């Protein structure tokens, strides 16, 4: 099997225990040809991914953002796909959180809105190296209504028991149209049900590369990576991946804290 591109998840996969790209990984990537695509696929917003591209010397390559809801060819500021949560669903999610300790973050394209720079917002800003725009949710939704926009991602953070309640409520009333994904006990990431990293990667390859999806090696660790790992020619789970992810993968490498992605690049491509 000839591998012509890499597509990789970020958090829990590409980043090490310090949430950075390790020296070994950067060295492995530097040894790959400059025209060998390294595509980042994440629930993150674009600016939370670009600084990692810069560290790799790959700034400007395509980005699969928001788990596939916003796909951009960054060198040309070209949007290849744009699938958002409808405004009525956004309003319903904000309403479910009213009167609880659940903190609702709203994302649209290049923008991230927070109601306040509290513990949750500060933590997310530190992890992603992006600062939010502080604006109440009702004002953001009113602005989007005027522009006929929706959210590429709604993220809910809060105490585990409150997040449990929110998840069950939102799943019951909105689960047919939205994918609610619990990345942690205290986090829920919400996206349209019609998108995935796999569909976004397929679109990107068809539009911008002469590369078949069977010629891609992909890395992941969590439920939202499963479709992508199944679709590519070589799906690789890192050692810390969920059991369900390891079962469907072609290979299992070392954990993200042990340079699992770098180890596979060295073994398969160098």
N, C-alpha and C positions, 0 to 999 in steps of 0.2 A: 504494500500500500504506500503510495506516494502522498505525503502530507505537504500541502501548499499554503496553508494558513493556520493560525491559531485563533480561537475565540475563547475568552475566559471570563468567568465571574471574578469579582474583586474581593468582597468582604468574606473572610473565612476560607478563601481559596488562594488568591494571588498575593494578598498582604500577609505578612508574618505576624507573630504575636504582639509586636509593637505597632501594628497597623501601618507598616511601611513596606516598600519593596526592598528585599534583602540584597546585599552586595552580590551574592551568588546568582540570584535571579537576574539582576541587571547585567552581570557579565555574560550570562547565557544568552540573553536577548541581544546584547551588543555583537555577539558572534553570528547572529542570523543576518542574511542579506537585507538591505534596506527596503527592497521591494517585496519582502515576505510579510504579508499582512498580519498584524497582531491587533485583533478586534476586542475591545472591552465591552462586555455585556453585563449590565447591572441594573438594580433598581434605583441607582443614584441619578442625580441630575447632571447635566453636562459639565458644569464647572467643578463638580466633585470628582470628575474623572480626568479632566484635562491636565491637572498638575501631576497625575501619575503618568500620563503620556509624555509629559515634558521630562520627567525623571528617566523615562525609558529612551528618550531621544526619538519619540514617535508622535510628537505633537502634530495634529492635523489629520490623523487617520480617522476613519469612520468610528462612530460611537453608537452603541445600542443602549439607549437610556430608558429608565422607567420600565424595565423588564420587557422592552420591545415596543412601548407606546410612542416613542419619539426616537426616530433613527435619523442620524445626520452624518453627512459627508463633510467633516469639519473644515477641511482645507478650503472648500468653496462655499461654506455656510449654506449648504444645500440640504433641505429637509426632504428625506426620502419617504418617511412615513410619519403620520401624526394621528394617533387614535386617543381620544380623551374620554374621561368619565363625564357623562351628561350633567348639566347644571342641576337638574332636578335631583339626581342621585347625590351630588355634592351637598345640596341643601339638606337632604334627608340624613346624611352622615353627620353633618354639623349638629342637626337637631337631636340625634340620638346621644351625642356627647354632652348636650346641655344639662347642667345640674350635676355632672359627675366630675371626677378629677382627670378625666381623659383629655389629653392635650392633642389638638388637631392641627396638623401641618398640611398646607396646601401647596402643590407644585404645578407649575404650568410652564413648559418650555425651559427658558433660561432663568425663571423666577421661582423663588421659594418664600412663602409668606408664613409668618408666625404671629399669633395673637399677643405674645409677650416673650421677652428673652429670659425665660425662667430656667429651671434646672434642666428640663428636657431639651429645650432649644439650644442652650449652651453646650450640652453634651453632644448633640448632633453637629453643631458648628465645629466643635473641636475635632470630632472624628472625621468630618468630611472636608475641613479647611475651607468652608464657604460660610459667609454670613447671610442671615435671612433679612428680608424686609419685614419690619414690624408693622402689622396692620390687622385690625379685627377681622374675623372671618366674614361677618356680614358685609363689610365694605368691599372685601375682595370678591365675594360672590356678586355683589351689585356691579362692580367693575366688569367682571367676566360676562355678566348678562348683557351689558351694553355692547360688549365686543363679540358676543356670541361665542364665548370660549368655555371650556370645561377644564377639569384637572387631569393632568397626566398621571398624577399620583396623589392619593390622600394617605398620610401616615398618621397613625394614632399611637400615642405613647402615654404610659401611665402605670399606676400600681397594678399588679397582676390580676387581682380580683376584679378591679374595675374594667380592665381590658377583657377579661372573661365575659363579663356582662355585655360590654359593647359588642364583642365578636358574635355572641349568640343572637343578639338583637339584630345586628346588621345582616348576619347570614340568613336569618329567618325572613327578613323583609326585602333584602336586596341581592341575595346570593345567586339568583338566577342570572343576573346581568353583570355582577362584579366578582372578581377573584379577590378573596380576603386571605392574606397569607401571613401567618404568625412567624416572623423571623426570630422572635424571642418571646418569653412570657409577658414582657412589658411592651412589646411592639406589635402593631398590625400594619402591614402595607397593603394598600387597596388599589387595584388596577382594573381596566376593562377586561371582561372575560375573553374577548376576541383576540387578544394579543399574547405573544410569548416570545422568549428569546429565540426559539427555533424558527418561528415564522419570520421574525425580523432578520435573522441571519440569512435565511433563504432569499428574502427580498434583496438584501444588500449584495449578496453574491451574484444574483441575476442582473442587478442594475449596474454594478461597478467592477466586477471581476470576472475573468474567464476561469472560474474555479467552481467545481462541483461541491456540494455539501459533503459528499463522501470523501473529499480530499482535505477535510478540516479536522484538526485535533482540538477538542474542547475540554475545558476544565470546569468543575463545579463542586458544590458541597451540600446544596439544600434543595428543597422541593421545587423551587422555581427554576432549577437547572435541569430537571429530569428530561423534559422534551428536547432540549438542546443536545444533551449527551446521547440521547437515543437517535437523534436525527443525523449526527455527523459520522464520519468514517471511523474515528477513534474517540470515544467518550471516556474521559478519565476523571474518576472521583479522587479527591484528596483524602488522606487517611482519617481526617476528622469529619468526613461527610456523614450525613445521616445514613442509617442502614439501608433505607429504601433507595437512596442514590447509588450506593455501592453495588447493590444487586443488579441494577440495570446497566451499569457501566462496563465497558470493554476491559478497562484496566483500573487498578487502584494503586495510587502512588503514596508517598509519605504525606504527613499532615502539612498544613500551611505553615506551622511553626518549625517544620523540618525541611523546608525548601522543596516540597513535593512537586511543584510545577517546574522548578529549575531542574530537578532530577530527571523528569520525563523529557524535557527539552534536550538535555544532554544525551539521554539514552536514545531517543528516536531521531533527532534532527542534527546532532553535532558529531 
